[in-house]
Amino acid sequence: MSDDYHRLYDAIKRLPGVHEGQSRFGSPVAFFRGRREFAHFHEREEIDIRLTADGVARHRRLLAKVPNWCPNPYSDDWVIVRLRGSEVDTTLKLVRKAHERAA
């Protein structure tokens, strides 16, 4: 699991225009493009990804390939992916979609 966290973390940090900071939702590891937060980790167990409600609907096929995802119960804009048992490359595709939407 730790390897999945590190793979995702490193790949996200390499995306253009990304900087790391504290999430407004309390997570110490959050990623921003400009002023927009598009992802943050909960410990090393899961990642929240901001696809927006429209993006969640649009990317249902891609989400179907991620076995450990669920909608965030507090916001329609975010999905939660539990890293244990998830496909890291597909999770990274979701993060890239969120990164694009944050532009």
Residue pairs with C-beta under 8 A, 6 or more apart in sequence:
1 44
1 45
1 83
1 84
2 44
4 83
4 84
4 86
4 88
5 41
5 44
5 83
7 88
7 92
8 47
8 83
8 88
8 91
8 92
8 95
9 29
9 41
11 92
11 95
12 18
12 31
12 39
12 92
12 95
12 99
13 20
13 31
15 31
15 33
15 95
15 96
15 99
17 33
17 34
17 103
18 31
18 32
18 33
18 99
19 31
19 32
20 29
20 30
20 31
20 32
21 30
21 32
21 37
22 28
22 30
23 29
23 30
23 37
23 40
24 30
24 37
25 40
25 48
27 40
27 41
27 42
27 48
29 40
29 41
30 37
30 39
30 40
30 41
31 37
31 38
31 39
31 40
31 99
32 38
32 102
33 99
33 102
33 103
34 102
34 103
36 50
36 102
37 50
37 102
38 49
38 50
38 95
38 98
38 99
38 101
38 102
39 47
39 48
39 49
39 50
39 95
39 98
39 99
40 47
40 48
41 47
41 48
42 48
42 80
44 83
45 82
45 83
45 84
46 80
46 81
46 82
46 83
47 80
47 81
47 83
47 91
47 95
48 72
48 78
48 79
48 80
49 78
49 79
49 80
49 81
49 91
49 94
49 95
49 98
50 77
50 78
50 98
50 101
50 102
51 59
51 77
51 78
51 79
51 94
51 97
51 98
51 101
52 77
52 101
53 76
53 77
55 97
55 98
55 101
56 63
56 71
56 76
56 77
56 79
59 94
59 97
62 90
62 93
62 94
62 97
63 69
63 79
63 94
65 87
65 90
66 81
66 86
66 87
66 90
66 91
66 94
67 85
67 86
67 87
68 81
68 82
68 83
68 84
68 85
68 86
69 79
69 80
69 81
69 82
69 86
69 94
70 79
70 80
71 78
71 79
71 80
72 78
72 79
72 80
79 94
81 91
81 94
83 91
